[in-house]
Each structure stands twice: as C-alpha cells, then as structure tokens.
Amino acid sequence: MLDRIDLHVEVTPVPFSELSNKNNVGEDSASIRQRVIQAREIQTERYKDTPGMYANAQMSSKQLRHICAINQAGEALLKKAMERLNLSARAYDRILKVSRTIADLAASTDIKAEHLAEAIQYRSLDREGWAG
C-alpha cells in the first residue's frame, strides 16, 4: 500500500534550541512560491501537446522512460536504492517522477544524482524496520 504514495516523510520533533535560533534562517515563502510557479510552468510547457496532462505525477510508464532519462551515475544510485530498500516497480516509477519534479524546482533540464538522492530519501517508509 505504501508504494502508492509518492512522498514518505518521517517528522521528528525539533528541539527548542533550533526553533529559537535567530541565525537559522531558511528560504522565505515568497522564494519558494516563485520556484513552484516556475516548476509548474516547466511542466505545463512539457505536457502542452498531451491533452489532460499537466504534471509529472500523471506520466505513464512509457512517458517516464523518455521524460525521466537518467545518466549512468543516476542508474547506479537508483539500482543500489532499489536493492537495499527492496523497492517495488511502482516505487521505482514514483522515485523517477518525484526526481523529475525536484529537477524542475531547481530549473534543471536533466535529472541529476542529487535530485534522485532526494527523491529516494522521500521513500523513508519503505525502509526496513520503520516504525519499530
């Protein structure tokens, strides 16, 4: 059932010292919003010739192989993750779709190893021993 969910994120409590640290300033909401708008525009352009399709999550397996092409380093990283986490074919597809979206957020035409690594990280509930 979990392999049908794109993002798995375990949220752990944040210590008060980190919350109250005035030096720990992250990206502001306006900047994040702008990156999301740009990523959505990239996807709108990508799927403009495919009626009813507007987002990476809607890709078919056939489209996935073309739109989410990865280099040898990415293949090796994904293969290792698939073996270590014992992931399903569905999880493989989800990782590629999420990594494409991460690359879009970074305005990258290619899916890089860091995009794949981040997408793999979002499969935390697939890991053995999760929740006990």
PAZAPA-4460 file (N, C-alpha, C; in steps of 0.05 Angstrom, whole numbers, plus 32768, in hexadecimal, padded with zeros to 4 digits):
% residues 132
    n_x    n_y    n_z   ca_x   ca_y   ca_z    c_x    c_y    c_z   seq   type   mol
   8010   7FE8   8000   8000   8000   8000   8011   8019   8000     1      M     A
   8027   801A   8010   8038   8031   8011   8045   8039   7FF7     2      L     A
   8049   8025   7FE5   8057   802C   7FCC   8045   803C   7FBA     3      D     A
   802C   8040   7FC1   8019   8050   7FB1   801B   806E   7FB9     4      R     A
   8029   8074   7FCE   802C   808F   7FD8   8047   809A   7FCE     5      I     A
   8047   80B2   7FC2   8060   80BD   7FB7   8074   80C5   7FCB     6      D     A
   806C   80D3   7FE0   807F   80DD   7FF4   807A   80D2   800F     7      L     A
   808E   80C7   801B   808D   80BD   8037   80A0   80CE   8047     8      H     A
   8097   80DC   805B   80A9   80ED   806A   80A3   80E8   8088     9      V     A
   80B7   80DF   8096   80B5   80DC   80B3   80BC   80F7   80C0    10      E     A
   80A9   8101   80CF   80AD   811B   80DC   80B5   8116   80F9    11      V     A
   80CC   8120   8100   80D6   811C   811C   80D4   8137   812A    12      T     A
   80D1   8137   8145   80D0   8150   8153   80E9   8161   8150    13      P     A
   80E6   817B   814E   80FC   818D   814C   8102   8199   8167    14      V     A
   811B   8197   8170   8122   81A2   818B   811D   81C0   818C    15      P     A
   8115   81CA   81A3   810F   81E6   81A7   8127   81F8   819F    16      F     A
   813F   81EE   81A5   8157   81FE   819F   8159   8204   8181    17      S     A
   8151   81F1   8170   8151   81F6   8154   813B   8209   814B    18      E     A
   8123   8206   8158   810D   8217   8151   8112   8234   8158    19      L     A
   8120   8238   816E   8125   8253   8178   813F   8260   816E    20      S     A
   814E   8251   815E   8167   825B   8153   8162   826F   813D    21      N     A
   8168   8288   8143   8163   829E   8130   8176   829D   8118    22      K     A
   818C   828F   811A   819F   828C   8104   8197   8278   80EF    23      N     A
   8184   8267   80F6   817B   8251   80E5   8163   825B   80D3    24      N     A
   816A   8269   80BE   8156   8275   80AC   8155   8264   8093    25      V     A
   813D   825A   808D   8139   824A   8074   8130   825B   805E    26      G     A
   8129   824D   8048   811F   825B   8030   8103   8267   8037    27      E     A
   80FE   827F   802E   80E4   828C   8034   80CE   8281   8022    28      D     A
   80B6   8284   802B   809F   8279   801D   809B   8284   8001    29      S     A
   80A1   829E   7FFD   809E   82AA   7FE3   80B1   829D   7FCE    30      A     A
   80CA   8297   7FD7   80DD   828A   7FC5   80D4   826E   7FBE    31      S     A
   80CA   825F   7FD2   80C1   8244   7FCD   80A9   8245   7FBA    32      I     A
   8097   8257   7FBF   807F   825A   7FAD   8088   825F   7F90    33      R     A
   809B   8270   7F8D   80A5   8277   7F71   80B1   825E   7F64    34      Q     A
   80C0   824E   7F73   80CC   8235   7F68   80B6   8222   7F60    35      R     A
   80A1   8220   7F70   808B   820E   7F6A   807C   8217   7F51    36      V     A
   8077   8231   7F4F   806A   823C   7F37   807B   8236   7F1E    37      I     A
   8095   823A   7F20   80A6   8234   7F09   80A6   8217   7F02    38      Q     A
   80A7   8205   7F16   80A6   81E8   7F11   808C   81E0   7F03    39      A     A
   8076   81EC   7F0C   805C   81E6   7F00   805B   81F0   7EE3    40      R     A
   8068   8207   7EDD   806A   8211   7EC2   807A   81FE   7EB0    41      E     A
   8090   81F3   7EBB   80A0   81E0   7EAD   8090   81C8   7EA5    42      I     A
   8080   81BE   7EB9   8070   81A6   7EB4   8059   81AC   7EA0    43      Q     A
   804D   81C4   7EA2   8038   81CB   7E8F   8043   81CB   7E73    44      T     A
   805B   81D6   7E6F   8068   81D6   7E55   806E   81BA   7E4C    45      E     A
   8078   81A9   7E5E   8080   818E   7E57   8068   817E   7E4D    46      R     A
   8050   8182   7E59   8039   8171   7E53   8024   8180   7E42    47      Y     A
   802C   8196   7E35   8019   81A6   7E26   800C   8197   7E0F    48      K     A
   801A   8183   7E04   800F   8174   7DEE   8001   815A   7DF6    49      D     A
   7FFE   8157   7E11   7FF0   813F   7E1B   7FD7   8147   7E2A    50      T     A
   7FC0   8144   7E1D   7FA7   814D   7E28   7FA1   8141   7E44    51      P     A
   7F99   8152   7E57   7F92   8149   7E71   7FAA   8144   7E84    52      G     A
   7FC2   8148   7E7A   7FDA   8143   7E8A   7FE8   815D   7E90    53      M     A
   7FEE   8162   7EA9   7FFB   817B   7EB0   8010   8178   7EC6    54      Y     A
   8015   8160   7ED0   8028   815C   7EE6   8037   8142   7EE3    55      A     A
   804F   8142   7EEE   8060   812A   7EED   8053   8111   7EF9    56      N     A
   8043   8115   7F0D   8035   80FE   7F1A   8023   80EF   7F07    57      A     A
   801B   80FB   7EF1   8009   80EF   7EDE   8017   80DF   7EC8    58      Q     A
   8031   80DE   7EC9   8040   80D0   7EB4   8039   80B2   7EB3    59      M     A
   8037   80A7   7E9B   8035   808A   7E99   8051   807E   7E9A    60      S     A
   8052   8064   7E9D   806C   8056   7E9E   807C   805B   7E84    61      S     A
   806E   805C   7E6E   807B   8060   7E54   8087   807C   7E53    62      K     A
   8078   8090   7E5C   8082   80AC   7E5C   8099   80AF   7E70    63      Q     A
   8097   80A1   7E86   80AB   80A2   7E9B   80C7   809C   7E91    64      L     A
   80C9   8087   7E80   80E3   807F   7E76   80F0   8095   7E64    65      R     A
   80DF   80A5   7E57   80E9   80BA   7E46   80EE   80D4   7E56    66      H     A
   80DA   80DC   7E66   80DC   80F6   7E74   80EE   80F5   7E8C    67      I     A
   80F1   80DD   7E98   8102   80DA   7EB0   811B   80CB   7EAB    68      C     A
   8128   80D0   7E94   8141   80C2   7E8E   8156   80CB   7EA2    69      A     A
   8166   80B8   7EAB   817B   80BD   7EBF   8196   80B2   7EB4    70      I     A
   81AC   80BE   7EBE   81C6   80B5   7EB5   81CF   809C   7EC4    71      N     A
   81E7   8092   7EBD   81F1   8079   7EC9   81F4   807B   7EE8    72      Q     A
   81FD   8092   7EF1   8200   8096   7F0E   81E5   8095   7F1C    73      A     A
   81D1   80A1   7F0F   81B6   80A0   7F1A   81AB   8084   7F1A    74      G     A
   81B0   8076   7F04   81A7   805A   7F02   81B3   8049   7F19    75      E     A
   81CD   804D   7F1E   81DB   803E   7F33   81CF   8044   7F4E    76      A     A
   81CA   805E   7F53   81BF   8067   7F6C   81A3   805B   7F70    77      L     A
   8193   805C   7F5C   8177   8052   7F5E   8178   8033   7F61    78      L     A
   8189   8026   7F53   818B   8009   7F55   8193   8001   7F72    79      K     A
   81A6   800F   7F7D   81AF   8009   7F99   8197   800D   7FAC    80      K     A
   8189   8023   7FA8   8172   8029   7FBA   815C   8014   7FB7    81      A     A
   8157   800C   7F9E   8142   7FF7   7F99   814A   7FDD   7FA8    82      M     A
   8163   7FD6   7FA6   816C   7FBD   7FB3   816C   7FBF   7FD1    83      E     A
   8177   7FD5   7FDC   817A   7FD8   7FF9   815F   7FDB   8007    84      R     A
   814C   7FEA   7FFA   8132   7FEF   8006   811D   7FDB   7FFD    85      L     A
   8125   7FC9   7FEB   8113   7FB5   7FE0   80F9   7FC3   7FD5    86      N     A
   80FD   7FD6   7FC4   80E7   7FE6   7FB9   80D9   7FD8   7FA2    87      L     A
   80C0   7FDE   7F9E   80B0   7FD2   7F89   80B4   7FE2   7F6F    88      S     A
   80A9   7FD7   7F59   80AA   7FE5   7F40   809A   7FFF   7F41    89      A     A
   8084   7FFF   7F50   8074   8017   7F54   8085   802C   7F62    90      R     A
   8094   8024   7F77   80A5   8037   7F85   80BA   8043   7F73    91      A     A
   80C5   8032   7F61   80D9   803B   7F4D   80CD   8052   7F3C    92      Y     A
   80B5   804E   7F32   80A8   8062   7F22   80A3   807B   7F32    93      D     A
   809A   8078   7F4B   8095   8090   7F5C   80AE   80A0   7F61    94      R     A
   80C4   8092   7F66   80DE   809F   7F6B   80E6   80B0   7F52    95      I     A
   80E2   80A4   7F3A   80E9   80B3   7F22   80D8   80CC   7F1E    96      L     A
   80BE   80C9   7F23   80AB   80E0   7F21   80B2   80F6   7F35    97      K     A
   80B7   80EE   7F4D   80BE   8102   7F62   80D9   810F   7F5C    98      V     A
   80EC   80FF   7F52   8106   810B   7F4B   8104   811E   7F34    99      S     A
   80F2   8119   7F21   80ED   812C   7F0B   80E1   8146   7F16   100      R     A
   80CF   8144   7F29   80C4   815C   7F35   80D9   816B   7F45   101      T     A
   80EA   815D   7F54   8100   816B   7F62   8112   8179   7F4F   102      I     A
   8118   816C   7F38   8129   8179   7F24   811B   8192   7F19   103      A     A
   8100   8190   7F14   80F1   81A7   7F0B   80F2   81BE   7F1F   104      D     A
   80F0   81B8   7F38   80F2   81CD   7F4D   810E   81DA   7F4D   105      L     A
   8122   81CB   7F45   813D   81D6   7F43   8143   81E2   7F28   106      A     A
   812E   81E3   7F16   8131   81ED   7EFB   8146   81DE   7EEB   107      A     A
   8148   81C4   7EF0   815C   81B3   7EE3   814F   81A3   7ECD   108      S     A
   815A   81A4   7EB5   814F   8194   7E9F   8154   8176   7EA3   109      T     A
   816A   816F   7EB1   8171   8153   7EB6   816B   814C   7ED3   110      D     A
   8164   8132   7ED6   8162   8127   7EF2   817E   8120   7EFA   111      I     A
   8188   812D   7F0F   81A3   8128   7F19   81A2   8115   7F30   112      K     A
   81BA   810B   7F38   81BB   80F8   7F4E   81B0   8103   7F68   113      A     A
   81B4   811D   7F6C   81A9   8129   7F85   818B   812A   7F85   114      E     A
   817E   812D   7F6D   8161   812C   7F6B   8157   8110   7F72   115      H     A
   8164   80FC   7F67   815D   80E0   7F6D   8161   80DA   7F8A   116      L     A
   8177   80E3   7F96   817D   80DD   7FB2   8167   80E9   7FC4   117      A     A
   815E   8101   7FBD   8149   810E   7FCD   812F   80FE   7FCA   118      E     A
   8128   80F6   7FB2   8110   80E7   7FAD   8111   80CC   7FBC   119      A     A
   8127   80BF   7FBC   812B   80A6   7FCA   8127   80AA   7FE8   120      I     A
   8131   80C0   7FF2   812F   80C7   800E   8111   80C9   8016   121      Q     A
   8100   80D1   8004   80E3   80D4   800A   80D5   80B9   800A   122      Y     A
   80E3   80A3   8007   80D7   8089   8009   80DD   807C   8024   123      R     A
   80DF   808C   8038   80E8   8082   8053   80D6   806D   805E   124      S     A
   80BC   806D   8057   80AA   8058   8062   80AE   803D   8055   125      L     A
   80BD   803C   803F   80C4   8023   8033   80DB   8015   8041   126      D     A
   80E9   8023   8052   8101   8018   805E   80F9   8003   8073   127      R     A
   8109   7FEE   8074   8104   7FD9   8088   8106   7FE4   80A4   128      E     A
   80F5   7FDA   80B5   80F6   7FE2   80D1   80E9   7FFD   80D7   129      G     A
   80DC   800A   80C3   80D0   8023   80C9   80BA   801F   80DD   130      W     A
   80B6   8032   80EF   80A2   8031   8104   80A4   8019   8116   131      A     A
   80BC   8011   811C   80BF   7FFB   812F   80CB   7FE3   8123   132      G     A
***
